[in-house]
Amino acid sequence: MKSGIKKKKIVQFQVTLQGQLSWENYQHAHADSDCKGQWGFLTQENVPYNFDSLGIVMLPRAVYVACSSCSATYFVPGFEQFCEMNIAWELIMNRRLLSQQEVRFLRLVFDLTQKDIADFLKTHRTYYAKMESRDSGVALSLSDQVRLKLFYAKRLGLNEPEKIYDLIDIKDQIEGTGIIRLSAEKFNSFAKDVTHQMAKMG
């Protein structure tokens, strides 16, 4: 018997804190204004987190700033952005086709508009908007999937097509499984096109 509960996506990454926090910045952040508790770090494992454009993602570990006395608990500064970039890396650097939700998530992570991506893909904004909607029945073509992955990979600092090709690992895959199958020659032609389009975008 099926439970009807959707499985949560699991994202694996390692958290490394850099720099220092000033506890003074949290002195007015207690749940109780009279609380005199001390602030410190708190970690929890297997934390479900709802990303607006992606849904619930199961984080293997979350890092908080928490008061020892009251219930005040906050993600450490930058943690949510850190998670977004790690999820973006995972989506870009694998051979699976992107869903409409994931296409939208990546655009928002990189702070781009639908028009930005539509211009890059040489299509109309309203048509691209349908590619982000689960109810539209419109999906990105294989070539646009690859172009978008290359586009975002370059924004992550990976500028060598061969390196991206190896990371995405799209060689010799079986068709009809939701896995990208593409030759190295075709991939590199897409990479050149992406570089040209990004140069035009500035």
VMD Tcl script that draws the C-alpha trace (Angstrom):
set ca {
  {0.00 0.00 0.00}
  {1.41 3.37 -1.01}
  {1.59 6.06 1.63}
  {1.01 8.91 -0.82}
  {3.93 10.82 0.66}
  {6.41 12.09 -1.91}
  {10.01 11.18 -1.34}
  {12.16 14.15 -0.49}
  {15.22 14.95 -2.54}
  {18.47 14.35 -0.67}
  {21.36 16.71 -1.14}
  {24.84 15.80 0.08}
  {27.37 18.46 0.96}
  {29.88 19.44 3.61}
  {29.49 22.59 5.66}
  {32.58 24.67 6.40}
  {32.12 27.88 8.36}
  {34.49 30.71 7.56}
  {34.99 33.95 9.46}
  {33.49 34.87 12.81}
  {30.07 35.84 14.04}
  {29.49 38.70 16.41}
  {27.10 37.56 19.14}
  {26.35 41.22 19.83}
  {24.38 41.30 16.60}
  {21.92 38.85 18.18}
  {21.37 40.61 21.50}
  {17.92 41.88 20.42}
  {16.97 38.65 18.61}
  {15.76 36.61 21.60}
  {12.26 35.15 21.51}
  {11.76 36.70 24.94}
  {12.92 40.30 25.35}
  {13.93 39.55 28.96}
  {15.99 36.47 28.04}
  {19.61 36.52 29.19}
  {20.60 33.29 27.51}
  {23.86 32.80 25.65}
  {24.10 32.43 21.90}
  {25.93 29.53 20.30}
  {25.97 27.16 17.33}
  {23.47 24.34 16.92}
  {23.52 21.61 14.27}
  {20.71 19.27 13.28}
  {20.78 16.33 10.89}
  {18.23 15.41 8.21}
  {16.42 18.74 8.13}
  {13.58 19.19 5.58}
  {13.76 22.64 4.04}
  {11.21 24.11 1.66}
  {12.75 26.02 -1.23}
  {9.98 28.10 -2.79}
  {10.76 27.17 -6.38}
  {11.94 23.60 -5.80}
  {9.87 22.14 -2.99}
  {11.11 20.25 0.05}
  {14.76 19.22 0.05}
  {16.22 17.05 2.80}
  {19.43 18.66 4.05}
  {21.83 16.19 5.69}
  {22.82 18.87 8.20}
  {21.74 22.38 9.07}
  {23.74 24.91 11.09}
  {22.00 27.44 13.31}
  {22.68 30.23 15.74}
  {20.57 29.42 18.80}
  {19.92 30.78 22.28}
  {20.59 28.43 25.20}
  {17.47 29.61 27.06}
  {14.70 30.80 24.75}
  {13.48 29.26 21.51}
  {15.23 31.74 19.22}
  {16.97 29.86 16.41}
  {18.32 31.22 13.12}
  {20.29 29.80 10.23}
  {23.86 31.03 10.32}
  {24.29 33.96 7.90}
  {24.70 32.78 4.35}
  {23.68 29.17 5.04}
  {20.57 29.26 2.85}
  {22.53 30.77 -0.05}
  {25.20 28.12 0.52}
  {22.55 25.40 0.22}
  {21.12 26.93 -2.94}
  {24.51 26.99 -4.66}
  {25.25 23.39 -3.66}
  {21.90 22.24 -5.00}
  {22.52 24.24 -8.18}
  {25.90 22.54 -8.59}
  {24.30 19.12 -8.18}
  {21.58 19.88 -10.74}
  {24.03 21.26 -13.28}
  {26.78 18.67 -12.86}
  {24.84 15.49 -13.46}
  {23.57 13.82 -16.59}
  {19.86 13.90 -15.68}
  {17.44 16.14 -17.56}
  {16.14 19.13 -15.60}
  {12.49 19.32 -14.57}
  {10.46 22.51 -14.98}
  {10.83 23.23 -11.26}
  {14.59 22.80 -11.45}
  {14.85 25.07 -14.50}
  {13.05 27.80 -12.54}
  {15.12 27.16 -9.41}
  {18.41 27.60 -11.28}
  {17.28 30.84 -12.88}
  {16.32 32.30 -9.50}
  {19.53 31.13 -7.82}
  {21.56 33.03 -10.40}
  {19.27 36.06 -10.08}
  {18.18 36.11 -13.72}
  {14.86 37.05 -15.31}
  {12.80 34.91 -17.65}
  {13.66 37.39 -20.40}
  {17.39 36.87 -19.71}
  {17.09 33.14 -20.32}
  {14.63 33.51 -23.19}
  {17.08 35.84 -24.95}
  {19.90 33.38 -24.33}
  {17.86 30.49 -25.77}
  {16.68 32.72 -28.65}
  {13.00 32.29 -27.84}
  {10.12 34.46 -26.59}
  {9.77 35.12 -22.87}
  {6.17 33.87 -22.70}
  {7.18 30.60 -24.37}
  {10.14 30.18 -22.02}
  {7.81 30.83 -19.05}
  {5.88 27.70 -20.05}
  {9.12 25.72 -19.76}
  {9.15 26.57 -16.05}
  {5.53 25.57 -15.47}
  {4.67 21.99 -14.55}
  {1.14 22.41 -15.91}
  {2.08 23.72 -19.36}
  {3.22 20.44 -20.88}
  {6.13 22.34 -22.46}
  {9.66 21.16 -21.71}
  {13.13 22.21 -22.76}
  {14.53 20.46 -25.80}
  {17.65 18.33 -25.42}
  {19.81 21.00 -27.01}
  {18.41 23.71 -24.71}
  {18.94 21.45 -21.69}
  {22.61 21.12 -22.57}
  {22.97 24.81 -23.37}
  {21.46 25.78 -20.02}
  {23.72 23.40 -18.10}
  {26.74 24.83 -19.88}
  {25.48 28.38 -19.30}
  {25.15 27.85 -15.55}
  {28.36 25.81 -15.31}
  {30.25 28.76 -16.75}
  {28.61 30.99 -14.15}
  {29.99 28.60 -11.54}
  {33.47 29.23 -12.96}
  {33.88 26.14 -15.15}
  {34.99 27.57 -18.47}
  {36.58 24.56 -20.18}
  {34.04 22.55 -22.22}
  {35.99 19.32 -21.82}
  {35.98 19.64 -18.05}
  {32.23 20.30 -18.01}
  {31.65 17.37 -20.36}
  {33.50 15.02 -18.02}
  {31.65 16.31 -14.97}
  {28.23 16.04 -16.51}
  {29.21 12.56 -17.73}
  {26.81 12.39 -20.64}
  {28.72 9.94 -22.84}
  {27.26 6.60 -23.91}
  {23.96 6.88 -22.07}
  {20.81 4.93 -22.91}
  {18.05 6.86 -24.68}
  {14.54 7.09 -23.26}
  {15.61 7.14 -19.61}
  {15.57 10.86 -18.95}
  {19.35 10.84 -19.32}
  {21.14 13.17 -21.73}
  {22.94 11.34 -24.53}
  {25.29 13.42 -26.63}
  {28.57 13.09 -28.51}
  {31.65 15.08 -27.50}
  {31.64 16.86 -30.85}
  {28.04 17.99 -30.48}
  {28.67 19.00 -26.88}
  {31.64 21.17 -27.84}
  {29.60 22.86 -30.57}
  {27.02 23.74 -27.92}
  {29.82 25.05 -25.70}
  {31.02 27.40 -28.44}
  {27.48 28.63 -28.99}
  {27.02 29.23 -25.26}
  {30.28 31.19 -25.04}
  {29.19 33.34 -27.98}
  {25.73 33.99 -26.49}
  {27.13 34.85 -23.06}
  {29.55 37.32 -24.65}
  {26.61 39.03 -26.34}
  {24.76 39.21 -23.01}
  {27.78 40.88 -21.40}
}
mol new
graphics top color blue
foreach p $ca { graphics top sphere $p radius 0.5 }
foreach p [lrange $ca 0 end-1] q [lrange $ca 1 end] { graphics top cylinder $p $q radius 0.2 }
display resetview
